Protein backbone atom coordinates (compact mmCIF):
# COMPACT_ATOMS: atom_id res chain seq x y z
CA UNK A 1 0.00 0.00 0.00
CA UNK A 2 1.11 3.51 -0.69
CA UNK A 3 1.00 6.39 1.76
CA UNK A 4 -1.73 7.97 -0.35
CA UNK A 5 -3.87 4.83 -0.01
CA UNK A 6 -3.38 4.86 3.76
CA UNK A 7 -4.49 8.48 3.77
CA UNK A 8 -7.57 7.78 1.64
CA UNK A 9 -8.60 4.92 3.93
CA UNK A 10 -8.12 7.13 6.97
CA UNK A 11 -10.34 9.82 5.46
CA UNK A 12 -13.00 7.30 4.50
CA UNK A 13 -13.06 5.82 8.00
CA UNK A 14 -13.23 9.28 9.57
CA UNK A 15 -16.22 10.22 7.41
CA UNK A 16 -18.03 6.87 7.45
CA UNK A 17 -16.95 5.43 10.81
CA UNK A 18 -20.31 6.08 12.48
CA UNK A 19 -22.19 4.33 9.67
CA UNK A 20 -19.73 1.40 9.49
CA UNK A 21 -18.43 0.75 13.03
CA UNK A 22 -17.35 -2.84 12.34
CA UNK A 23 -15.31 -1.76 9.31
CA UNK A 24 -13.63 0.95 11.39
CA UNK A 25 -12.90 -1.40 14.28
CA UNK A 26 -11.46 -4.04 11.95
CA UNK A 27 -9.23 -1.50 10.20
CA UNK A 28 -8.07 -0.18 13.59
CA UNK A 29 -7.21 -3.76 14.59
CA UNK A 30 -5.20 -4.24 11.38
CA UNK A 31 -3.29 -1.01 11.99
CA UNK A 32 -2.68 -1.93 15.63
CA UNK A 33 -1.20 -5.29 14.60
CA UNK A 34 0.92 -3.49 11.98
CA UNK A 35 2.25 -1.12 14.63
CA UNK A 36 2.98 -4.05 16.96
CA UNK A 37 5.03 -5.53 14.13
CA UNK A 38 7.13 -2.37 13.83
CA UNK A 39 7.61 -1.93 17.57
CA UNK A 40 8.02 -5.60 18.42
CA UNK A 41 10.43 -6.43 15.61
CA UNK A 42 13.59 -4.93 17.13
CA UNK A 43 12.72 -6.40 20.52
CA UNK A 44 12.23 -9.85 19.02
CA UNK A 45 15.58 -9.54 17.26
CA UNK A 46 17.36 -8.53 20.47
CA UNK A 47 15.77 -11.42 22.39
CA UNK A 48 16.51 -13.91 19.58
CA UNK A 49 12.93 -15.12 19.67
CA UNK A 50 12.38 -16.82 16.33
CA UNK A 51 8.60 -17.12 16.52
CA UNK A 52 8.24 -13.46 17.53
CA UNK A 53 10.51 -12.35 14.69
CA UNK A 54 8.36 -14.22 12.19
CA UNK A 55 5.13 -12.88 13.72
CA UNK A 56 6.40 -9.28 13.65
CA UNK A 57 7.61 -9.64 10.08
CA UNK A 58 4.22 -11.02 9.02
CA UNK A 59 2.46 -8.14 10.81
CA UNK A 60 4.36 -5.62 8.67
CA UNK A 61 2.57 -6.92 5.57
CA UNK A 62 -0.86 -7.15 7.21
CA UNK A 63 -2.47 -3.91 5.90
CA UNK A 64 -1.55 -4.67 2.29
CA UNK A 65 -2.72 -8.27 2.55
CA UNK A 66 -5.96 -7.18 4.24
CA UNK A 67 -6.73 -4.70 1.46
CA UNK A 68 -5.82 -7.24 -1.23
CA UNK A 69 -8.06 -9.87 0.36
CA UNK A 70 -10.96 -7.44 0.72
CA UNK A 71 -10.49 -6.30 -2.89
CA UNK A 72 -10.55 -9.90 -4.12
CA UNK A 73 -13.68 -10.67 -2.09
CA UNK A 74 -15.33 -7.49 -3.37
CA UNK A 75 -14.44 -8.25 -6.98
CA UNK A 76 -15.86 -11.78 -6.71
CA UNK A 77 -18.98 -10.34 -5.06
CA UNK A 78 -18.62 -12.38 -1.90
CA UNK A 79 -18.33 -9.34 0.38
CA UNK A 80 -19.29 -5.76 -0.29
CA UNK A 81 -16.55 -3.31 0.55
CA UNK A 82 -17.64 0.32 0.41
CA UNK A 83 -14.17 1.77 1.05
CA UNK A 84 -12.51 -0.03 -1.85
CA UNK A 85 -13.49 2.81 -4.18
CA UNK A 86 -11.41 5.19 -2.05
CA UNK A 87 -8.27 3.34 -3.17
CA UNK A 88 -8.78 3.66 -6.91
N, C-alpha and C positions, 0 to 999 in steps of 0.2 A: 504494500500500500504506500501511496505517496503521502506527503504531508498535506497536500491539498485535499486528498480524499479523507484523511483524518479530520480536517477542518470542516469539510462538508457534512460528515456524519455528526460531528459535534453540534453544528448549527441545526441540523434536522432534529436531533434529540432534544435540543433546547426548545425548539418551537413545538414539537409534537410529543414531548415527554408526558404531558398530562393525558393525552389521548391514547398513548401506547406505553403504559407503565412497564409492562413485561419486556417489551423491546428495549426500553431504556435500562432496566435492571440487568438484562442479559448483556448488553453492551458494556455497562459499567463493570460487570463481572469479568468480561474478556479483557478490558483494559487493566483491571486490578491484577489479574494473572500475568499479563504482559509486564506490568511494573514489578511484580514479584520476581519475574525472570531476570530483569535488569539488575535489581538490587541483590537478589540471592545468588546470582552467578559468581561474582567475585568471592563471596563467602564460601560457596561450595568449592571453588577452586582452592582456596586457602586451606580448607578442611580436608581436601582430597576425598570428598564424598562423591563417588561415581554416579550414584543414582540421582543425587541432587543436581549434579552438573548436567546430566541428560534432561532432567525435568526443567531446569532453568533455560536450557538451550531450546527445548521444545516450546516453552512459554513465549519466547521471543518471536516465534512465527505464528502465534495464536491469532492475532487480529486479521492477518492476511488470509489465513486458512478459514477463519470464521466467515469472512466476507465472501471468499470463493465458494464455500459450501452453501451459504445462503443464496448466492447468485445462481448456482447450479440448481438448487431446489426451486427457486423462483422461475428459472427458465424452463424447467420441466413441469411447471405448474403443480408442484406438490405442496408448496408453501408460499403464500403471498408475502412479499417483502416490500413494504411501502418505501423504505429508505434507499432501496437499490437505485432508484432514479437519481438520487442525489450524487451518485458516484460516476455518472456518465458525462 
